[in-house]
Amino acid sequence: MHPALTAADVALLRAEFPYFAAQDALDHAPAYLDAAATSQRPLRVLDAERTFLESSYAAVHRGTSVAVGSATEAFEGARSAVARFVGAAAPEQIVWAENATDALNLVALGMGEATAGLGVAGSERFRLEAGDEILITEAEHHANLIPWQRLAQRTGATLRHIPVRPDGTWTLDDTREALTERTRVFAFAHVSNVTGLLAPVAELVELARAVGAVTVLDACQSVPHLPVDFGALGVDFAAFSGHKMLGPNGIGVLYGRPEMLAALPPARTGGSAITKVTMESAQFMPAPHRFEPGTQPVSQAVGLAAAVSFLEEIGMDRVAAREHELVERLVAGILDAPGLQLLGPADTSRRVALAAVSVAGVHAHDVGQYLDEQGVLVRVGHHCAQPLHRALGITSSTRASVHVTTTEDEVDRFVDALRGAQRYFGADVTA
């Protein structure tokens, strides 16, 4: 077991990020507590992408030149690095996408293609019809809700959801009650981007398999913060983004079990994804390349591989342990302040990387503006989870999220600023 990260370790890590190095030199450095929306990047990630663009850039998988071969090697090497990082048995289980939203849409749209009869060998498992059910939770990000709404509307399937409890959580027992023999798809978040709830993925996958349902995991808020092994978890598909894990924008990842990717029809088509084309039909390459038509995010993949290397160098177990300490401090500070409603579990063993709050008597946008004036950078709004906020009886919330570079002082400044906002707006702090 690696030793826990010390304050000195965190200071050294922050020095590797141009953003933090510049801000920390200021007399009143802002506290960046918005990693759940997008994370800052270490210099080596920026350098990896820049160096590749300056010295090795070429059209991957197109042509026979040495330059193309070198660029393709870097591109496919990045696929191998990401596969290793998330427990994929082979690089071919990693599909590049624009972002996690795009990756989730690839699955839903592919199932729609299968239902329309535009499948490949084995696509029958994805066909939906009236009476079939797609199950999600009420806590899902819109990216893991709207694609399934659309798929249900196109196919005649029924979209059902697991209601959240008063604190915004849901459980294994809730899932057992919701799954039926007609459930064909079960899509859920590994970690909620609002409540921070950590879902028991392996147990949920077992329940879904018992009724023959395909599992789709939104892993955007887990892969950057926890050791993740999709192979061990057994999930059929999973999606995550590069920009939340210290990597570039414009790249996301779809993970799939080999037999699932082999049977999923491509939702987007064009060049580089095919083996033979006539004026009447097309034949597609095996996964992952049949899901990657057109020009790919090559330099972004190289940058993402550098981010993976950075996180592996720290050790994801150490990342998780450090962030757990920060979340414990964050939750304790919120619970200690009257008039603050913590969304999600108070039990920090069930929570990862973030905490969202509702300030009694003060709109989240007003809270956010006050915090910004205090140099505390957070996310306010519904966080692309309107149904969840509606279920909790609020329209919006204020979310602080941490990463391995976050300091205890930044967490304390957030809690202090919330109390300052209560005083500034004359909120009833005895509520």
C-alpha positions, 0 to 999 in steps of 0.5 A: 500500500502506498503512503497517503499524500501529504500536503507537501505532495499536493503542493508538488503536484499543483506545481505541475499544473500551469493554472495552479502555479500561476494562481498560487503565486497571487496574493488572493489565489482563487479556490478551484472547486469545479473539477466535476465540470472540467479539470485542470491539466498538468504541463505534461499533458499540454506538452504531450499534445503540443509536441505531437502536433509539432513533430509527429502529426499525420493522418492516422490509418491513411497511407504507408508513409513513415510519418503515418505509421508513427502517428498511428502508433501514437494514436493506437498506443493511447488506446492501449494506455486507456484500456489498461487504465480502466481494466479492459482486456484488449485495446479493441474494447476502447472506442474514441468518441467526442465526449462521454455524451457522444459515447452514450449516444453511440450505444443508444443510437446503435440499438436504434439501428439494430431495431430498424434492421440495420444491424450486424451479426448478433444485433438481435440482442439489441432490438427493442419493441413495444412492451420492452423496458429501458430502466434508468434512475431519477438521478441521471445526468441528461446525457444518460437520460435523453438518449434513452427517451429518444430510443424509447420513442423510436422503438415503442419501448417503455422508459422507466426509472428508479425514483430517488429517496428524499436525500437523492439516493437510490439502492440495490433494493430499489433496483430489485423492485424496478427490474422486470423480465421485460427490462432490456437496458439498465443505464445508470451512473457509477457516481452521481454528478449531484449527490456524489453517490457511489453505485454498487456496480458489480451487484447491479450488473448481477441483478441486470444480467439475471433478467437479461438486461444490457448494462450501460454505465456513466463513469464520468465521475468515477474514472478520474477519482477511483481505481476502476476495472470495468472488466471486473465490474462486468458492465457491458458498456461504459462511457467517460470523458477526457476533460474530467480526468486531467486530459484534453477536451474533445475526446471521450471513451466508450468501453464495451465488452467484446461481444457487445461491441461486435454486435452493436451496429455503428450509429455514424458511418463514413470513411475509415470505418468500412471494408467494402463499399458499393453503390448499394451497400457497405460492409464495416470493419470490426470494433473499435474502428467501425465506430470511428468514421472520419478524422479522429481526435488524434492529438487529444488521444495522445494527451489523454494517454499522458493524463493516464500516465500522470494519474498512474504515477500518483496511483489511483488508490492514493488519489481516492484516499486523498479525495476521500479525506477532502470529501469528509472535510467538505461534508462535515463543514456543510453539515455543521452549518445551519440552513445548508441542505446537503444533497446526497448521502451524509455517509462519506463512504458512499460519496465520491469527489463532490458535494452539492448544497441548497442554501435556504432562502438564497438562490444558487445563482446568487450564492455562486455570484457571492462565492465568485467574488470571494474567489471560490470557483464552483458550479451552480444550477441544475448540473444537467440533472433537472429531474433529480433537483425537481424530486428534491423540491429545488430548482438548483444547487451549488456544487463543490468538487475536488480533485487530487490537487485540491487543498484543505484550505480550499475546502474550508474557504468554500464552507466559510463562503457559504456562511458568508453568503447566508449573512450577506443575503440575510438568510435564516441560519437557524433553519 
